[in-house]
Amino acid sequence: MTAQRLTGTAWLRELKSAPGPATVLVCFPPGGGSVTAYRALAQRVGSGTAVFGVQYPGRQDRLGDAPVPELTELADRAAADLLAWPRDTRLAIFGHSMGATVAYEAARRVEAGGRELTHLFVSGRPAPAFAETGSLHAGPDEGLIADLERLSNDPASVRILRDEPGLAELVLPAVRSDYRAVETYRHEPGAPLRAPITALVSSADPTTSPAQAGEWRDYTAAGFDLATFPGGHFYLDLPENLPAIGDLITRALAAAVPGHSS
């Protein structure tokens, strides 16, 4: 159990506090996203878990910080802050879409730093050996906006980027940087994680099939679970899915706490 309240950083922002938390869950946003992507889910995680989100540069209150277009550098920077927390911190990590791959690379760095990771949750993303073949990051804004519409639960909410050039000028640099990070990432093989992995996927995600999500089992030397939810790529944002996702996370983390019995 973590004896003290953890300090946030430019990269790590507290979303839900817990007194003397048994576990701290750190959530990595999807491409183009920010720490607020996990605000609703954080409240669905059990009372014994504190929740932090990762704030990538180039968005919201970090708009003045240059975006980082290298996925492994995003992992390097976030993991450095995680490793600076007290050694008795029981860490778990969650990531969706691009955030799943960043979360995995951060998990590798946490374990390489001699720290135990309780659990890795990866959502809406093929296993790391999958290589993107697109190059939207090198194309016009229209291509980025069209892809955001394709993946969104509400395409109309993205369409505003066409109608409001000033807003697009603020938002799209970080989006383009994240697309570059994903499209140029190539996995460097290594030892599997010591932490168990749970892969989450939706039934109608155009980016990830359940079979692809199942390939994450090859990246852990511990247990593996696969969970499927209704919805599209951003099924996490659907209010009807939040209770079940929160329960899944809570059960997995509780099972890892010493002395816990179901």
N, C-alpha and C positions, 0 to 999 in steps of 0.2 A: 504494500500500500504506500502511495506517495505521501510523505509526511508533511509536505508544505505546498502551498499554492504555487503553481508554476507561473513564470513570468512570460508574457507575450513578447513578440519581437516584430520587426517589420514583416517577417515571413509567416509568423505563427500568431493567430488571433483567437482568443477565447470566444467560443459560441455558447458553451454551457458549463457552468462551474459545478463542482461537487466537493463537499468537504472530505478531505482525506481520501480522494478517489482510489478505488481498487485498480482502475485502468484509465489511461488517457487515450482517447481515440483521436487521431489526427487525419483530417479529410483533405484530399487533393482535388481541386475543381477540374471540370472538363475544359477543353480548349475554348478560349474566349470568355471563360467564366471567372468568377471571383469567389471570395470566401462566403459571400451571402448565399451562394448556391446551396449551402448545407444548413442554413438557419432553421428551416422547418424540420429536417431530419434530426438535427441535434436534439430537439426537444422530445423526440420519440425514443431516444436511447435511455436505458435504465438509469436509475438515480445514482448508482455507484460509479458511473463513468463520467468523467469530464470530457468535453469535446472541444477541439481546436480545429480551425480551418487554416489552410495555407493561402496566403495572399501573394499571388504572382505579381511581379512589377508590371507597370504599364496600364493599370486599371484602378478605378475608384480612387482611394486616397493615395495610391502609388502611381497615379497617372503621369507624374513628372519623372518617374524612374524608367529608364530604357527597358523595353521588353527583352526577355532572354530567349533567343530563337533556337537554343540547343536544349534538347530534352534532358540530357545527362547533366547539364549545368544547373537546370532547375532542381534536379534531384540532389546534386552536390550542395547547393545553397540551403535547401530546406533541411537536408540531413545534418548539416553542420550545426544548425540551431537545435535540432532534436538531440544531438549528441552532447550539447552543452547543458541540457537539463540534468538534474540530479540522477545518479546512477540507479537509484531505487525506483525510478519512474517506470511503471509497467505500460509499455507502449503498444498500441495497435494502430494500424494504418488502413485507410479506406481511400479508394480513388475511382472516379467515374470517367469513362472515355479516355481522352489523353491523360487525365489524372490517374487512371489505373496504371498506365505504364510509368508515369513519373513516380507513383507510389511504390511500384515494384522496384524501380531503381533506387529510390530512397531506402527501401527496406534492405536491399543488398548492402548499402553503405552503413546502415545502422548495425547490421549484424557483423559486417567487416570491422566496425569500430568496437567490437567486443560487447555489444549490448544485446539483451534478449528482446525479441519481438514476440508479442503474445499472439497476434493474428494479422493476416493481410486479407483485406476484402477488395476484390477487383470487379468492376462493374462496367458493362457495355463496351468491352474492348477485347479483341482477339489476344491470344497469348503473345509474349514478346517476340518470338521468332517471325511473326507475321510482319511483312515489309509492305508499307504503303507504296503504291506505284504512281499515285497522282502528283501533280505539281500545281495545285491551286494557289499555293503561296506565291508562286512566280507570275501569276496571271492577273487579270484586271479585278477591280473591286466587285464587279457584277458576278463573277464566278464564286467569290467568297459568300456574297449575300445569297446567291441561289442555293448554295450548299447548306447554309444556315437555315434557310427556309425548308429545305428537304428534311432536315433532322428535327426541326422544331415541332412541339406539340401545337403551337399556334403560329403558323406562317405569317399571319397578319402582323404579329408583334415584331417580326424581323423586317417586314416590308418598309417600315418607317425609315430604314437606313437609305432607301432609294429616294425617299421624299424629303429627307432632312440631311443635306450634305454636311452641315456643321456637326451633327451627331455622328455621322459616318466617319468624319475626320477624327473624332475622338476615340471611337470604338474600334475601327478596323485595323489600326496598326498592331494592337495586341492580338487581335484575331489572326492577322496574317503571320505574326511571329509564332503563334501557337501552331498554325497549320504547317509552317516550315519545320517546327520542332518535331511534329508527328511524321511528316513526309520524308524527313531526312534521317530519322532514327533507325539505327540498325543494331540489333541485339548482339552483345558480346557474350558468348557462352561462358558459363562458369558453374560453380557448385549450386545445387538447389538450395532454396531457403530452408532454414531450420524451423521456421514458423509455419503453421498450417495456413492454407489458403481457402477462402470461400469465393467462388466466382458467381456473380449475379448477372442475369441477362434477361431481356424482355422478349416476348413472343413475336414481336414484329419490328425488331431492330434491323434497319437496312445495313448496318455496319458490322454486326456480330451475330453469328448463329449460335444456338446452344452447343453445337458440335465444336465450334471454335472456342467458345468459353470453356468447354470441357478440357481443352488442351492445356489449360493452366495447371492441371494436376501434375504435369511433368516438371513444374518449377518449385516443388516443395518436397522435402524429405519426410514431412509429417502428414497430417490428415488433409483431405480435400473434400469439399462439398460444392455442389452446383445447385443454384436456385433460380427458377424462372418466374417472371412476373408478367402480367398483361401490360400492353402498351408499346410505344415506340422507343426510339433511342433515349429520350428523356423521360422514361417511365418513373424515374425518381421524383419528378416534379408533380406527379399526379397524386392529389390528396388521398385518393382511395388506396394507393399502394403504401403510403407511409407507415401505417400501423404494422403491417406484416414485415416490412423491411426493418423497422425499428426493433421488432420482436426478434427477428433473425440475428441481428447484431448483438442484442442484449443477451440472448441465450448463448451465443458463441463465446462472448467475453466472460460471462459468468462461469461457464464450464472450465475456463482456463485459470480461474482464481484458485489458489491452493486452499483446500478444505471445503470447496464448494461441492455440494451434492444435489443432484437433480430431484 
